[in-house]
Amino acid sequence: MNEDIYPINGMRAITISREYGSGGGEIASRLAKRLGWDLIDHAIVERVASEMGTSTQEAEAHDEYTEGIVSRVLNSMQYIYPASMVSAPPEAFLSDEDYRIAVNRIVRLAAARGHAVIVGRASQAILAHQRDVLHVRIIAPFEKRVAYVMQREGVDQHTAESRVHMKDNDRRRYFENEYHQKPEDAHLYDIVLNTSLLDLESAVEVICFTLQQKAKGLSSKTGELGPAAGLSRYPGQPEDFRQLAS
């Protein structure tokens, strides 16, 4: 991508939040390739596992869930077999809080290093206050996402529907519990794209254009940006304005 490459270089990262089956992961991959940026997705899980001396499988159990599968199993075992927990290896006690702290650190490091497309992991909340990060949300109607999962994962409709429901619910609960926000809140993002009519390559184009526009705004003060920028006062009273009773 050659157009306006200089202002784009001033941007550190793009976060991609996605509904399961909306094509968000594929868009992120194509976007990273188009820009020549690093794609940060499952690598976050592997990095957490490496830093905390645990397996990738155990780190995955905590990934974008309210309570990790490992934690749930251990909590159950603690009551059934309390003696056996004494000899459990240290990595078995990776807590959800430890995982969240590690993910936060890795996401911030990826943004600090720059030129990263970060998929999920609440990165839109972690990097919310950085002006040099673009926040994107990818959505699509439920039936379109089911069709996507059926085609990409080779499963039947019932299985696809179950997966979409499960993944959406897990991600939503994780985000709400850990960051006290709703992932569908449009104010968390610079742009929300619906892939029901927009093909994936067009989505990449729109994101690249928005990236250019946000990059150009980095040289302006925050107060100089927004819908009022460059506009004068209405010449008269807006027609839909109702005079309040005195």
C-alpha angles and dihedrals in degrees: 000000000000106000115102090349093155098062091041089057087064090066116089104197150350119221118208118202113184144182109233110267095015092112093250094135092050091047090052091051093050091044093052090049092047093051096036089237130140117268110223110192125112088006087080091062092048091048092051090050091050095047094047097042096241135117125274088239092058092046089050089056088067097041112123092335129123091229121010120245089236091053092051092050093046092048090054094046091050090068097039100041107016093162093056092058092066092070096041114126117257093247090062089070098061100143127212089242091053089049093049093049091049092049091049091053094047093047091050091048091050090052092045090053088051141214097066132144104210118197119209121308089126089285090148088064097038092053097031096123098047111105092198093063124084116214118208132182121198118201140165137174115279095248092051091051092049090053090049092052092046091053099040098040099033096233133135124260096261092052092046092050091050092050094049092050093045096047094044092049094046093050093045094050092046092051094045095046098043101034103020094230136104115247091216092060102120092207089072090068141062090214138009117204126197111207095194089099102006113084118223097254091051088050089055090051092051092049092049091051091049090048090055092050094049090046091054089054094058091087091056127081115253091246091057092060130077139069093305094057111123095358126122128214119286110270089231142000113304110255093231093054113114118209109236116232111254 
